[in-house]
Amino acid sequence: MAMIDELVQQISQRAGIPEDKARTAAHAAVEFLDGRLPAPVGGNLKRLLDGGGGAGGGGMPDLGDIAGGLGGMFGKGGS
């Protein structure tokens, strides 16, 4: 199961809304974050959640790239 499907289930259960509406909300949230997070996370979040994987392949995100991107959010250099 792709992470986006898990996110949709969580939104549906927690908000008490049907899955089709939860899917719309999840995609809207992912697009919002994808455009605002620093690279390399931004621009790749949707692909990662859809199960496309990162540079490491196999459907798993490249955690080094994600950590470096998150570190940039807090003014710290990447790995």
C-alpha positions as CSV (number, residue, x, y, z in Angstrom):
1,M,0.0,0.0,0.0
2,A,1.4,3.4,-1.0
3,M,1.9,5.9,1.8
4,I,-0.8,8.2,0.2
5,D,-3.4,5.5,0.7
6,E,-2.4,5.3,4.4
7,L,-2.7,9.0,4.7
8,V,-6.1,8.9,3.1
9,Q,-7.3,6.3,5.5
10,Q,-6.0,8.3,8.5
11,I,-7.7,11.5,7.3
12,S,-10.9,9.6,6.6
13,Q,-11.0,8.0,10.1
14,R,-9.8,11.0,12.1
15,A,-12.1,13.5,10.3
16,G,-15.0,11.1,9.9
17,I,-15.3,11.8,6.2
18,P,-15.7,9.4,3.2
19,E,-12.5,8.2,1.6
20,D,-13.1,10.1,-1.7
21,K,-13.2,13.4,0.2
22,A,-10.2,12.4,2.3
23,R,-8.3,11.6,-0.9
24,T,-9.1,15.1,-2.2
25,A,-7.9,16.6,1.1
26,A,-4.8,14.5,1.2
27,H,-3.8,15.4,-2.4
28,A,-4.4,19.1,-1.6
29,A,-2.2,19.0,1.5
30,V,0.6,17.1,-0.3
31,E,0.6,19.6,-3.2
32,F,0.6,22.5,-0.7
33,L,3.6,21.0,1.2
34,D,5.4,19.9,-1.9
35,G,5.5,23.4,-3.2
36,R,6.7,24.9,0.0
37,L,9.2,22.5,1.6
38,P,12.9,23.0,0.7
39,A,14.6,20.8,-1.8
40,P,15.1,17.9,-2.0
41,V,11.9,17.2,0.0
42,G,9.9,19.8,-1.9
43,G,9.1,18.7,-5.3
44,N,9.4,15.0,-4.4
45,L,6.9,14.6,-1.6
46,K,4.0,13.6,-3.9
47,R,6.2,11.1,-5.7
48,L,7.4,9.6,-2.4
49,L,3.9,9.3,-1.0
50,D,2.6,7.8,-4.2
51,G,5.2,5.0,-3.8
52,G,7.6,6.2,-6.5
53,G,10.5,6.0,-4.1
54,G,13.6,8.2,-3.9
55,A,17.1,8.0,-5.2
56,G,17.6,4.8,-3.2
57,G,15.0,3.0,-5.2
58,G,12.8,0.2,-4.0
59,G,10.0,2.6,-3.0
60,M,12.0,4.0,-0.1
61,P,12.9,7.7,0.2
62,D,16.5,8.7,0.3
63,L,16.7,9.5,4.0
64,G,19.9,11.4,3.6
65,D,18.3,13.8,1.1
66,I,15.3,14.2,3.3
67,A,17.4,14.9,6.4
68,G,19.4,17.5,4.5
69,G,16.3,19.2,3.2
70,L,14.8,19.3,6.7
71,G,18.1,20.6,8.1
72,G,17.9,23.4,5.6
73,M,14.5,24.4,7.1
74,F,16.3,25.1,10.3
75,G,19.3,26.9,8.9
76,K,21.6,23.9,9.1
77,G,23.5,22.4,6.2
78,G,22.7,19.1,4.6
79,S,24.6,15.9,5.2
